[in-house]
Amino acid sequence: MLHCALLALSLIFAGMTGAARAEQPVTSFTMENGMEVVVIEDDRAPVVTHMVWYRVGAADEPPGASGIAHFFEHMMFRGSEKFPGGIASKIIGENGGQENAFTSWDYTGYFQTIASDRLELVMDLESDRMANLIINEDVATTERKVIIEERNQRTDSSPQSLFGEQMRAALWLNHPYRIPIIGWRHEILELSVEDLTAFYERFYAPDNAILVVAGDVDPKEVLALADTYYGALEPSGQPPEPRPSEPPQLAPRRIQMTDPRVRQPYVMRYYLVPTYEPEKPERSAALYLLSQVLGSGIASRFSAQLQLEEKTALSTGSFYSPVDRDATSFGIYAIPTPGTDLATVEASLDAVLAEVAANGPTEEELERIKRKLRADRIYAQDSIRSQANLYGNALAVGISVEEVQNWPDVIEAITPEDVRAATALLDLDASVTGYLEREEEITQ
Amino acid sequence: MTLLMRTIAVSFLFLWTLPAYAVDIREETSPGGITFWMVEEPTIPIVSVQISFDGGSRLDPEGKEGLTTLTVGLIDDGSGELDAVGFANARDDLAARFGFGAGRDAVSVSAQMLVETMEPAARLLATAIAVPSFDPEALERSRGRLLSGLAQQETDPNAIARKAWNAAAFPYHPYGRTATPESVSSITREDMIAALPRLINRANATVAIVGAITPDQAGDLIDTILGGITEGEPTERTWTELRATPGIAIFDTDVPQSTAIFGHSGIKRTDPDFIPAFVMNYTLGGGSFNSRLTEEVRERRGLAYSVYSYMSVRAESAGYLGSVQTANEGMAESIEVIRSEWERMAAEGITEEELEKAKKYLTGAFALRFDSNAKIANYLVFMQDQNLGIDYLDRRNGLIEAVTLEDVRRVAARVLRPDGLMITIAGRPEGIEATR
């Protein structure tokens, strides 16, 4: 029911790693005005998912204007001259359609799921707001309040979310990935109609957008419709700009955050690591498999050591998302059992890392993970929306359709030695380790 | 201008026809005597199984709240010859996915299996639900995680407000009780062994299966999965009226934004007024950006990011509830707006235009529920559980279409009680006095 701002990245990277080789036919195409089009055919149900992804996110915001990409996502539902106010949402609803939108650091996406014979309708609505949105003071004032409530709900009510913000800000020294997607409160409050208008004009254009249509459709008809509705729009001629990049990171950072609302402390560490790069896909594949070896499921290394053997942790895990544009992070965490301190579980995580760095995973361990990923690819075909997300996300960060489809082969070729070697990419000097703990309230 | 645009849009939209969906549901009986519903969907070589066992945590004895959660949580922590790691590895080797859920009214088991390994996967699942080891170490691990989660909820405004609402609404029913550190600490392995046949047995199972599988194969697969569990007795359902004491209770929580839960009793799924009430709720607070609550609270006043209402249908009770999260200084206004929308709806019902919009959305969006095998299997279980009939998919949109303006008015007046709203708020709302 929400215009969800913060897309669950884990879903996306599960797709990237799991669902890469789709059995569904995929057609891709670039229109004259630069807009890319991907069509995924699936005729099991007379339903279509229509998505437009813009290559703009929180990492593209002007300095001091954090939150504007997400703020703008909200404004996109506020109407144009042709479809004023919330009429577009009403039209979609009356046609039995569902819609939503999401903002990440690298992209902002809008989607509708609707009966496939109504694809033209949603294209009409979506293409209209790419070019003809009305941005006025009244609407911005109300929406600013809504976004502050969204921030209250998602972030300020949750010490875990606040801790996540602090962790990111400490990991990235220079890259705007340090900014929270929803924005810092004091900057959200200052975002103006002028800021929003400039942002719209700069980034919302067909040559900065990707259309993904997935479902019971014929690619030829999709392309013809896309040409009618999106083909007529003027390109901006302004490709996305490179963002400030990270300098060499030379010192491990440590943060310690306390909050009286915390009842369960935990330790988390982010390492700065490379994302997917076309020249070195095997590097991100090895990192991905390393994350699985370390922290996916009860049989994984962290769990076996901390939860089952030492009984010092209630929960452990690791994660890696290779689908960010410029660089990304590799995360590990442990939630200690009552009476175990954070330093103890941190030391155990480090000991497991050292063991994998020395000896790597076993053949059997890695084969089991690969087998599971193969099955995940088959299961992923059951969800047409996850296929649409997979391709949209990849293209939005500069990964091609072909690269997405090759990914399973890259994964298959990774050896235990590759996974062992990937541990060298986890450099403590390029990391932040955080403790989230309870602040004891002072009783009077 | 706006009105004109709407009129144009509506007539323009009449050109489209409603989508037809082809979900061919069959009722079958396995050789072992289990009745189940299925859909053959051969496109992808996978099979989705969904099983719901009536009962769930409403069967937790007083003082043992959390028993169902712990028991179900241990199902994949070792069974038969296998320990927790052995089970996980066996499951992954068969490329199967299992899910186990402990709900208020049911224990749910879901499985996704590849056709090529479905038989051994079914045997593994059968062992897990029939003879879980309830290994003492695994129990302590699960208990630790549950206690940790409960502790974190102590400072979560949403959890605080919801728990308080349920406790007030169900003073003498398990729905009003939740797991506490004391109840969870008191649960023993013996409690779990005793609970298992009550929670998971053939008499309470509702089964659906969707995928690349024939009826004969499906029957054998289901017999395998349910082959090891006890026969059992159907769980009784005893109706209890939800008690809403009108007024506001405030639970002081040091957060910038308050959470409110509001509502009162509702109507049963089998009530002839259920469908008209469902249509009414779409307009009041169920229809997201097409609902009055979102329009008035969010779009017009910017008081909240999220506000909604819903019909809460439980096995033994029914409620009509909603929730809103608003900054402490705005909560008084949010509550006032919500109450006045409740009053307006109870007094006037909805307009012709709203009725048309609701019908178009609810009939058109129905097909979207069936875009994956897993979702279809889920819905087949729901249809059986609610006795909707195997032809319900064909009838359902007709039931919606048949709702008249007068039906909605009558039902709104019957169901909505603006003066009967019980409201619980967690936070530090300004300008609101607790009245109960």
Chai-1 contact restraints between the chains, C-beta under 6 A:
chainA,res_idxA,chainB,res_idxB,connection_type,confidence,min_distance_angstrom,max_distance_angstrom,comment,restraint_id
A,M1,B,S288,contact,1.0,0.0,6.0,A-B,restraint_1
A,R44,B,T43,contact,1.0,0.0,6.0,A-B,restraint_2
A,A45,B,F370,contact,1.0,0.0,6.0,A-B,restraint_3
A,A45,B,D371,contact,1.0,0.0,6.0,A-B,restraint_4
A,P46,B,P19,contact,1.0,0.0,6.0,A-B,restraint_5
A,V47,B,L368,contact,1.0,0.0,6.0,A-B,restraint_6
A,V47,B,D371,contact,1.0,0.0,6.0,A-B,restraint_7
A,P84,B,T2,contact,1.0,0.0,6.0,A-B,restraint_8
A,G86,B,F289,contact,1.0,0.0,6.0,A-B,restraint_9
A,I87,B,M5,contact,1.0,0.0,6.0,A-B,restraint_10
A,S89,B,F289,contact,1.0,0.0,6.0,A-B,restraint_11
A,K90,B,N290,contact,1.0,0.0,6.0,A-B,restraint_12
A,I91,B,A9,contact,1.0,0.0,6.0,A-B,restraint_13
A,G93,B,N290,contact,1.0,0.0,6.0,A-B,restraint_14
A,G93,B,Y361,contact,1.0,0.0,6.0,A-B,restraint_15
A,E94,B,L13,contact,1.0,0.0,6.0,A-B,restraint_16
A,E94,B,K357,contact,1.0,0.0,6.0,A-B,restraint_17
A,E94,B,K360,contact,1.0,0.0,6.0,A-B,restraint_18
A,N95,B,G364,contact,1.0,0.0,6.0,A-B,restraint_19
A,G96,B,Y361,contact,1.0,0.0,6.0,A-B,restraint_20
A,G96,B,G364,contact,1.0,0.0,6.0,A-B,restraint_21
A,G96,B,A365,contact,1.0,0.0,6.0,A-B,restraint_22
A,T113,B,L368,contact,1.0,0.0,6.0,A-B,restraint_23
A,A115,B,P19,contact,1.0,0.0,6.0,A-B,restraint_24
A,T142,B,G302,contact,1.0,0.0,6.0,A-B,restraint_25
A,K145,B,G302,contact,1.0,0.0,6.0,A-B,restraint_26
A,V146,B,R298,contact,1.0,0.0,6.0,A-B,restraint_27
A,V146,B,G302,contact,1.0,0.0,6.0,A-B,restraint_28
A,V146,B,Y305,contact,1.0,0.0,6.0,A-B,restraint_29
A,E149,B,A304,contact,1.0,0.0,6.0,A-B,restraint_30
A,E149,B,Y305,contact,1.0,0.0,6.0,A-B,restraint_31
A,E150,B,Y305,contact,1.0,0.0,6.0,A-B,restraint_32
A,N152,B,P256,contact,1.0,0.0,6.0,A-B,restraint_33
A,N152,B,Q257,contact,1.0,0.0,6.0,A-B,restraint_34
A,Q153,B,Y305,contact,1.0,0.0,6.0,A-B,restraint_35
A,Q153,B,Q325,contact,1.0,0.0,6.0,A-B,restraint_36
A,D156,B,P256,contact,1.0,0.0,6.0,A-B,restraint_37
A,S157,B,V255,contact,1.0,0.0,6.0,A-B,restraint_38
A,S157,B,Q257,contact,1.0,0.0,6.0,A-B,restraint_39
A,R261,B,T155,contact,1.0,0.0,6.0,A-B,restraint_40
A,R263,B,A151,contact,1.0,0.0,6.0,A-B,restraint_41
A,R263,B,Q152,contact,1.0,0.0,6.0,A-B,restraint_42
A,R263,B,E154,contact,1.0,0.0,6.0,A-B,restraint_43
A,Q264,B,S148,contact,1.0,0.0,6.0,A-B,restraint_44
A,Q264,B,A151,contact,1.0,0.0,6.0,A-B,restraint_45
A,Q264,B,Q152,contact,1.0,0.0,6.0,A-B,restraint_46
A,G297,B,A88,contact,1.0,0.0,6.0,A-B,restraint_47
A,I298,B,A84,contact,1.0,0.0,6.0,A-B,restraint_48
A,I298,B,A88,contact,1.0,0.0,6.0,A-B,restraint_49
A,A299,B,V85,contact,1.0,0.0,6.0,A-B,restraint_50
A,A299,B,A88,contact,1.0,0.0,6.0,A-B,restraint_51
A,A299,B,N89,contact,1.0,0.0,6.0,A-B,restraint_52
A,L314,B,G144,contact,1.0,0.0,6.0,A-B,restraint_53
A,L314,B,R145,contact,1.0,0.0,6.0,A-B,restraint_54
A,L314,B,S148,contact,1.0,0.0,6.0,A-B,restraint_55
A,T337,B,G144,contact,1.0,0.0,6.0,A-B,restraint_56
A,R368,B,D92,contact,1.0,0.0,6.0,A-B,restraint_57
A,K372,B,D92,contact,1.0,0.0,6.0,A-B,restraint_58
A,A375,B,A95,contact,1.0,0.0,6.0,A-B,restraint_59
A,Y379,B,Q112,contact,1.0,0.0,6.0,A-B,restraint_60
A,Q381,B,I44,contact,1.0,0.0,6.0,A-B,restraint_61
A,D382,B,S372,contact,1.0,0.0,6.0,A-B,restraint_62
A,D382,B,N373,contact,1.0,0.0,6.0,A-B,restraint_63
A,S383,B,S372,contact,1.0,0.0,6.0,A-B,restraint_64
